[in-house]
Amino acid sequence: MGLVSSTGTLLPLDEVIAYKKMEVAQQQVLTPLDSLRALAKMQERPLDISSHVRINRVALLVQLANPAAEPDNSQRDLTYDPVALARRMVRQGAQGLVVPTDPRYFGGGLVHLTLVANAVEVPVIRRDFILDEYQVVETRAAGADGLLLMTPFIGPPMARRLTSATQRNLMTAVVEVHDETALEAVLTFEPRVIAINNRDPLTGEVDLGTTSRLVERVPGHITVITMGGLHTPYDVARVISGVDGVIVPQHMLLDPATALALRHVLGIPSDSIIPNSDPPQAI
């Protein structure tokens, strides 16, 4: 069985799980859990992602990406500066950021999460293959406000346990689901935020009707975010009915015309946008 990444790459599920367990074990040797918890307690209180999302008509969250992680290798020579990119996304209207931290499959790093969290004032969410409470505390110690839990990767029982661990660490668990079965299982423990993925994580197939089918089943007190398979403002317009927020890839804000159209779809006023003052960068 495989897991399809947001870039469409098929990742062998057993291989990913084994790799992440080994990575967590190595990190625990370098930084024991008690030491990590002490560092986590030194961080500022995380922002409440649900509250920040709901103050907007439909909140715009942007997922950062390292060009070197693209499956075709065509952009491996481009510079990835997550801080410059994060600041640019916020100036262009991003009301939250998703930061990939897995080095092998996403080209990310935990240091990217820390740097971005310290550089912006919007909620910052970690995206990784989270399967252990150690990673939850690690996320808190890095200064993030929440993390994505991939239900297709860990299963609903583990999602429940990790949601509880995330809440104990004062952060928000954004629990990702793709189909009715996963949603019903997740609703039994009522996470504060659910992310509906329009991309089937096992096949890579995209169905933008997924959000409209599932959002009707979610109680009103749970914040709903839509994500996956969104490439144009038109795609976004098709999925935002009934949701509180949307996660889009960074390229939609890097192109000025696309960014303008996207902000129009989401009702983000143009006077809230800060002109780009940075020199051109390859990101």
C-alpha positions in Angstrom: 0.0 0.0 0.0 1.2 3.5 -0.8 0.5 7.0 0.2 0.3 9.8 -2.4 2.0 13.1 -1.4 0.6 16.5 -2.2 2.9 16.6 -5.2 1.5 13.4 -6.6 4.5 11.2 -5.6 3.6 7.7 -4.5 5.3 7.0 -1.1 5.5 3.3 0.1 3.5 3.4 3.3 5.5 0.7 5.1 8.7 2.5 4.2 7.5 5.9 5.4 6.3 4.4 8.8 9.6 2.6 9.3 11.6 5.7 8.4 9.6 8.0 10.7 9.9 5.5 13.7 13.6 5.4 13.2 13.8 9.2 12.9 11.8 9.6 16.2 14.0 7.1 18.0 17.1 8.9 16.9 15.7 12.3 18.0 14.8 10.9 21.4 18.4 9.9 21.9 19.6 13.4 20.9 16.9 15.2 22.9 15.1 13.2 25.6 11.4 13.8 26.0 11.8 15.6 29.4 14.3 18.0 27.9 12.0 18.6 24.9 9.0 19.3 27.3 11.1 21.9 29.2 11.9 23.6 25.9 8.2 23.5 24.9 7.2 25.3 28.1 9.5 28.2 27.2 7.5 29.0 24.1 4.8 31.6 23.8 1.3 30.4 24.1 0.2 29.1 20.7 -2.5 30.9 18.6 -5.9 29.3 18.6 -6.2 28.1 14.9 -9.9 27.5 15.1 -10.6 31.1 16.3 -8.2 32.7 13.8 -9.8 30.8 10.9 -13.3 31.6 11.9 -12.8 35.4 12.1 -12.6 35.4 8.3 -15.2 34.8 5.7 -13.1 31.9 4.4 -9.6 31.9 5.8 -6.7 31.6 3.3 -3.9 29.2 4.5 -0.9 28.6 2.3 1.2 25.5 2.2 4.9 26.3 1.7 7.0 23.9 -0.5 10.6 23.4 -1.2 11.2 23.3 -5.0 13.8 20.6 -4.4 11.1 18.2 -3.3 9.3 18.4 -6.7 9.1 14.9 -8.2 10.5 15.9 -11.6 13.7 17.4 -10.1 13.3 20.4 -12.4 13.7 23.0 -9.6 16.4 21.4 -7.5 18.8 24.3 -8.2 16.4 26.9 -6.9 16.8 28.5 -3.5 14.3 27.7 -0.8 14.2 30.5 1.8 11.1 29.5 4.0 11.3 32.8 6.0 11.3 35.1 3.0 8.6 32.9 1.4 6.4 32.9 4.5 6.6 36.7 4.8 5.8 37.1 1.2 2.8 34.8 1.5 1.5 36.8 4.5 1.9 40.1 2.6 -0.1 38.6 -0.2 -3.0 37.7 2.1 -2.2 34.4 3.8 -3.9 34.2 7.1 -2.1 31.0 8.1 0.8 28.9 6.9 1.5 25.2 6.6 5.1 24.3 6.9 6.5 20.9 5.7 9.2 19.5 8.1 10.0 16.0 6.8 13.4 16.2 5.2 13.3 13.0 3.1 9.9 13.3 1.4 9.1 17.0 1.7 12.5 18.6 1.6 11.7 20.3 4.8 13.2 20.5 8.3 12.1 21.3 11.9 14.3 24.4 11.8 12.1 25.7 9.0 9.1 25.5 11.3 11.0 27.4 14.1 12.2 30.1 11.7 8.8 30.7 10.2 7.0 30.6 13.5 9.3 33.3 14.8 9.0 35.4 11.6 5.2 35.8 11.2 2.2 36.6 13.3 -0.3 34.2 11.7 -1.0 30.6 12.8 1.7 28.2 11.7 0.9 24.5 11.2 3.4 21.7 10.9 2.9 19.2 8.1 4.8 15.9 8.6 4.1 12.2 9.1 3.1 12.5 12.8 2.8 9.2 14.5 4.3 9.6 18.0 3.6 12.0 21.0 7.3 12.9 20.9 6.7 14.7 17.6 3.8 16.6 19.2 6.0 18.0 21.9 8.7 18.6 19.3 6.2 20.7 17.4 5.3 22.7 20.5 9.0 23.2 21.3 9.5 24.6 17.7 7.0 27.3 18.4 4.2 26.1 16.1 0.5 26.6 16.8 -0.7 23.3 15.5 -0.1 20.3 13.3 -1.8 18.2 10.6 -2.7 14.6 11.5 -3.0 12.4 8.4 -5.8 10.0 9.3 -5.1 7.8 6.2 -1.5 7.5 7.4 -2.1 6.7 11.1 -5.7 5.6 11.4 -8.5 7.1 13.5 -7.5 5.5 16.9 -4.0 7.0 16.7 -5.5 10.3 15.4 -7.6 10.4 18.6 -4.6 9.8 20.9 -2.4 12.4 19.1 -5.3 14.9 19.1 -5.4 14.6 22.9 -1.7 15.0 23.1 -1.8 18.0 20.9 -4.5 19.6 23.1 -2.5 18.9 26.2 0.3 20.8 24.6 -2.1 23.8 24.0 -1.9 23.4 20.3 -4.6 22.7 17.6 -4.8 19.3 15.9 -6.0 19.7 12.3 -7.3 16.2 11.6 -7.3 15.3 7.9 -9.9 13.0 6.3 -10.8 12.1 2.8 -14.0 9.9 2.9 -17.1 9.3 4.9 -15.7 6.3 6.8 -12.8 8.3 8.2 -14.9 11.3 8.9 -17.4 9.3 11.0 -14.6 7.7 13.0 -12.9 11.1 13.6 -16.2 12.8 14.7 -16.4 10.4 17.6 -13.6 12.3 19.4 -14.7 15.7 18.1 -11.5 17.5 17.0 -11.7 21.3 16.9 -10.6 21.4 13.3 -11.1 19.0 10.5 -9.3 19.2 7.1 -11.2 17.6 4.2 -8.7 16.4 1.6 -10.1 16.4 -2.0 -7.2 14.2 -3.1 -7.4 10.5 -2.3 -4.2 9.9 -0.3 -4.0 6.2 -1.5 -4.7 6.7 -5.2 -3.9 10.3 -5.9 -7.2 10.8 -7.6 -8.8 14.3 -7.1 -12.5 14.8 -6.6 -13.5 18.4 -5.7 -16.9 17.2 -4.8 -15.4 15.5 -1.7 -15.6 18.7 0.3 -19.3 19.4 -0.4 -20.2 15.8 0.4 -18.4 15.7 3.7 -18.9 19.2 5.1 -22.6 18.6 5.4 -21.9 15.8 7.9 -19.7 18.0 10.2 -21.4 19.6 13.2 -21.3 23.4 13.1 -19.1 23.8 16.2 -16.2 22.1 14.4 -14.0 24.3 12.1 -13.7 22.9 8.6 -10.8 23.5 6.2 -10.7 22.2 2.6 -7.4 21.2 0.9 -5.9 19.1 -1.8 -6.3 19.1 -5.6 -6.6 22.9 -5.7 -4.6 24.6 -8.4 -6.6 27.6 -9.6 -9.0 30.2 -8.1 -11.7 28.4 -10.0 -11.0 25.2 -8.1 -11.1 27.1 -4.8 -14.5 28.7 -5.7 -15.9 25.2 -6.2 -15.0 23.9 -2.7 -15.5 26.8 -0.3 -19.2 26.6 0.3 -19.8 25.7 3.9 -16.1 25.7 5.0 -14.2 28.0 7.2 -10.8 27.9 5.5 -8.9 26.6 2.6 -5.3 25.4 2.2 -3.7 26.3 -1.2 -0.3 25.7 -2.6 2.1 28.6 -2.6 2.2 29.0 -6.4 -1.3 30.5 -6.2 0.1 33.5 -4.4 3.4 33.8 -6.3 1.7 34.8 -9.5 0.1 38.3 -9.1 -2.8 37.7 -11.4 -3.7 34.4 -9.8 -3.3 35.8 -6.3 -5.6 38.7 -7.2 -8.3 36.3 -8.5 -7.9 34.1 -5.4 -8.3 37.0 -3.0 -11.4 38.0 -4.9 -12.9 34.6 -4.6 -12.3 34.6 -0.8 -13.4 38.2 -0.3 -10.0 39.4 1.0 -9.9 43.2 0.6 -7.2 44.6 -1.6 -6.3 47.3 1.0 -5.0 44.5 3.3 -2.3 43.5 0.9 1.2 44.8 1.4 3.2 45.5 -1.8 6.2 43.2 -2.2 9.4 45.1 -1.3 11.8 42.2 -1.4 14.3 41.7 -4.3 13.3 38.9 -6.7 14.1 35.4 -5.3 14.0 32.0 -6.8 11.5 30.3 -4.6 
